[in-house]
Amino acid sequence: MLPLRDRNPSGIVPWATYAFIAANVVAFVFQSARPKTELTEFVLQYGLVPSRVTGALKGEVAFLGGALVPAFSSMFLHGDILHLLGNMWFLWIFGDNVEGRLGHLLYVPFYLACGLAAAALQYVIAPSSPVPMIGASGAIGGVLGAYIVCWPGARVLTLVPFFYFLHFVEVPAMVLLGIWFLFQFLEGAASLGVASQGGVAYWAHIGGFAAGVLLVKLLPDGSPHRAATQAPWRR
């Protein structure tokens, strides 16, 4: 199921969402421009490596370079162009509404906090893993969590494959994002015991989503009053 657009205008220009998308694209271009001989070392340095975090917590590795800087920089690195495009597509569709709900200033720390929560849960699952975590999926999972809390009935035009055909179906956000979360949970549960070997960091997605659900309930509403779910299609 691929979301195409939602019928839920934010009522704002989502400058922070645009900035996050731009930052991810710039980081990917910079990352991709590095020689292949340096790329692995670059990802190891700026991706979040759980085993190095464990070393930092034990005092065996410098905390700044081993845990703190990678915790943030890893949110802006991606494994390949499809990884980047998939994440930015979801952020483009759902991020503006959450930014409108929180306001520009609160949205930025909200996004980053969800990314940190995502990394924290993945770390708890596989603290000895030598595989670097990279990607904005955890932070964007937080955006999805906030969206499902605030607009569960918002209509989302979705591309759904059915046998050999593709169908355009309008579904409530609760259904689409609920299925997304269920998939993350089932895959995450299946990965227990092998999460340290790499692959998709499903528990990071779950951690980010849970953080988004919680934080959006705690943070003040910075949005103007509006009827959100019955407006014309946008984008």
C-alpha positions as CSV (number, residue, x, y, z in Angstrom):
1,M,0.0,0.0,0.0
2,L,1.5,3.3,-1.1
3,P,-0.1,6.6,0.1
4,L,-0.3,9.2,-2.7
5,R,-1.9,12.2,-0.9
6,D,-4.2,13.0,1.9
7,R,-7.3,15.2,2.1
8,N,-6.1,17.1,5.1
9,P,-4.7,20.6,4.3
10,S,-2.4,21.9,7.0
11,G,-3.2,25.5,6.6
12,I,0.5,26.5,6.7
13,V,3.7,26.5,4.7
14,P,5.6,23.6,6.3
15,W,9.0,25.2,6.3
16,A,10.5,22.8,8.8
17,T,9.3,19.8,6.9
18,Y,10.8,21.3,3.7
19,A,14.0,21.9,5.7
20,F,14.2,18.3,6.9
21,I,13.6,17.0,3.4
22,A,16.3,19.3,2.0
23,A,18.8,18.3,4.8
24,N,18.2,14.6,4.0
25,V,18.7,15.2,0.3
26,V,21.9,17.2,0.8
27,A,23.3,14.7,3.2
28,F,22.6,11.9,0.7
29,V,24.3,13.8,-2.1
30,F,27.3,14.4,0.1
31,Q,27.4,10.8,1.2
32,S,27.1,9.5,-2.3
33,A,29.8,11.8,-3.6
34,R,32.4,10.1,-1.4
35,P,34.7,7.5,-2.9
36,K,33.6,4.0,-2.4
37,T,36.8,3.3,-0.4
38,E,35.7,6.0,2.1
39,L,32.0,5.3,2.2
40,T,32.1,2.5,4.7
41,E,34.2,4.4,7.1
42,F,31.9,7.5,6.7
43,V,28.8,5.5,7.5
44,L,30.5,3.8,10.5
45,Q,31.5,7.2,11.8
46,Y,28.2,9.1,11.4
47,G,25.8,6.2,11.6
48,L,24.8,5.0,15.1
49,V,26.6,1.8,15.9
50,P,25.0,0.1,19.0
51,S,28.2,-1.6,20.1
52,R,30.0,1.8,20.1
53,V,27.2,3.3,22.1
54,T,27.6,0.5,24.6
55,G,31.3,1.3,24.7
56,A,30.6,5.0,25.2
57,L,28.3,4.2,28.1
58,K,31.0,2.1,29.7
59,G,33.6,4.9,29.2
60,E,35.5,2.9,26.7
61,V,34.7,5.2,23.8
62,A,34.4,9.0,23.7
63,F,30.7,9.7,24.3
64,L,30.5,12.7,21.9
65,G,31.8,10.8,18.9
66,G,30.6,7.4,19.9
67,A,27.0,8.2,20.8
68,L,25.9,11.8,20.8
69,V,26.9,13.0,17.3
70,P,25.9,9.8,15.5
71,A,22.5,9.8,17.3
72,F,21.6,12.9,15.3
73,S,23.7,12.5,12.2
74,S,22.4,9.0,11.5
75,M,18.9,10.4,11.0
76,F,20.0,12.1,7.8
77,L,21.9,9.3,6.2
78,H,20.4,6.6,3.9
79,G,21.4,3.4,2.4
80,D,20.4,4.1,-1.1
81,I,18.2,6.3,-3.2
82,L,15.0,4.2,-2.7
83,H,15.5,4.3,1.1
84,L,15.7,8.1,0.8
85,L,12.8,8.5,-1.6
86,G,10.5,6.3,0.5
87,N,11.2,8.2,3.7
88,M,10.9,11.6,2.1
89,W,7.6,10.7,0.4
90,F,6.0,9.8,3.7
91,L,7.4,12.9,5.3
92,W,6.1,15.0,2.4
93,I,2.6,13.6,2.8
94,F,2.2,13.6,6.5
95,G,4.8,16.0,7.9
96,D,3.0,19.2,7.1
97,N,0.0,18.4,9.1
98,V,2.0,17.5,12.2
99,E,4.0,20.6,11.8
100,G,0.8,22.6,11.5
101,R,-0.5,20.9,14.7
102,L,2.6,21.6,16.7
103,G,3.8,24.8,15.1
104,H,7.2,25.3,13.4
105,L,9.3,25.7,16.6
106,L,7.9,22.7,18.5
107,Y,7.9,20.5,15.4
108,V,11.7,20.5,15.0
109,P,12.5,19.1,18.5
110,F,9.5,16.8,18.2
111,Y,11.0,15.3,15.0
112,L,14.5,14.9,16.5
113,A,13.1,13.5,19.8
114,C,11.2,10.8,17.9
115,G,14.4,10.0,16.0
116,L,16.3,9.6,19.2
117,A,13.5,7.5,20.7
118,A,13.6,5.3,17.7
119,A,17.4,4.8,18.0
120,A,17.1,4.1,21.7
121,L,14.6,1.2,21.3
122,Q,16.6,-0.3,18.5
123,Y,19.7,-0.1,20.7
124,V,17.8,-1.8,23.6
125,I,16.9,-4.7,21.2
126,A,20.5,-5.1,19.9
127,P,23.0,-3.3,22.1
128,S,26.0,-5.3,20.9
129,S,25.3,-5.0,17.2
130,P,28.3,-3.7,15.1
131,V,26.0,-2.7,12.3
132,P,25.4,1.1,11.9
133,M,21.8,2.4,12.1
134,I,21.0,5.0,9.4
135,G,17.9,6.6,8.1
136,A,15.1,9.0,8.9
137,S,12.5,6.2,9.3
138,G,12.4,6.4,13.1
139,A,11.8,10.2,13.1
140,I,9.2,9.8,10.4
141,G,7.6,7.0,12.3
142,G,7.0,9.6,15.0
143,V,5.3,11.8,12.5
144,L,3.0,9.0,11.5
145,G,2.3,8.3,15.2
146,A,1.3,11.9,15.7
147,Y,-0.8,11.9,12.6
148,I,-2.8,8.8,13.5
149,V,-3.6,10.4,16.9
150,C,-4.7,13.8,15.5
151,W,-6.4,12.8,12.3
152,P,-7.5,9.1,12.5
153,G,-10.3,9.7,10.0
154,A,-8.4,11.8,7.5
155,R,-8.8,10.3,4.0
156,V,-5.6,9.1,2.3
157,L,-5.6,8.2,-1.4
158,T,-3.6,5.0,-1.6
159,L,-2.3,2.8,-4.4
160,V,-3.2,-0.8,-3.5
161,P,-1.9,-3.8,-5.6
162,F,-4.5,-6.6,-6.0
163,F,-3.3,-9.6,-8.0
164,Y,-2.1,-8.2,-11.3
165,F,-3.9,-4.8,-11.0
166,L,-3.3,-1.6,-9.1
167,H,-6.2,0.1,-7.5
168,F,-6.6,3.7,-6.2
169,V,-8.4,3.4,-2.8
170,E,-9.3,6.2,-0.4
171,V,-8.8,4.9,3.2
172,P,-8.8,6.5,6.6
173,A,-5.4,7.3,8.1
174,M,-6.2,4.9,11.0
175,V,-6.4,2.0,8.5
176,L,-3.4,2.8,6.4
177,L,-1.0,3.8,9.3
178,G,-2.5,1.0,11.5
179,I,-1.5,-1.6,8.8
180,W,1.9,0.1,8.6
181,F,2.5,-0.2,12.3
182,L,1.2,-3.8,12.4
183,F,3.7,-4.7,9.7
184,Q,6.5,-3.1,11.6
185,F,5.6,-4.9,14.8
186,L,5.3,-8.3,13.1
187,E,8.5,-8.0,11.3
188,G,10.2,-6.6,14.4
189,A,9.0,-9.6,16.4
190,A,10.3,-11.9,13.7
191,S,13.7,-10.2,13.8
192,L,14.2,-10.7,17.6
193,G,17.4,-12.7,18.1
194,V,18.8,-11.7,14.7
195,A,18.4,-7.9,14.9
196,S,22.1,-7.5,15.6
197,Q,23.0,-8.9,12.1
198,G,21.6,-5.9,10.3
199,G,18.7,-5.4,7.9
200,V,15.7,-3.1,8.5
201,A,15.6,-1.6,11.9
202,Y,11.9,-2.3,12.6
203,W,12.2,-1.6,16.3
204,A,13.4,1.9,15.5
205,H,10.2,2.4,13.5
206,I,8.2,1.2,16.4
207,G,10.0,3.3,18.9
208,G,9.6,6.4,16.8
209,F,5.9,5.8,16.2
210,A,5.3,5.3,20.0
211,A,7.2,8.5,20.8
212,G,5.1,10.4,18.3
213,V,1.9,9.1,19.8
214,L,3.0,10.1,23.3
215,L,4.6,13.4,22.5
216,V,1.8,14.8,20.4
217,K,-0.6,14.2,23.4
218,L,1.8,16.1,25.7
219,L,2.7,19.0,23.6
220,P,0.4,22.1,23.1
221,D,-1.7,22.5,20.0
222,G,-0.1,25.2,17.8
223,S,-2.6,24.9,14.9
224,P,-5.4,27.2,13.9
225,H,-8.9,25.7,14.2
226,R,-10.0,24.1,11.0
227,A,-12.1,21.4,9.5
228,A,-9.4,19.0,8.3
229,T,-10.9,15.9,6.9
230,Q,-13.4,17.1,4.3
231,A,-11.3,19.5,2.3
232,P,-10.4,19.2,-1.4
233,W,-7.5,17.2,-2.5
234,R,-4.2,19.0,-2.2
235,R,-0.8,18.7,-4.0
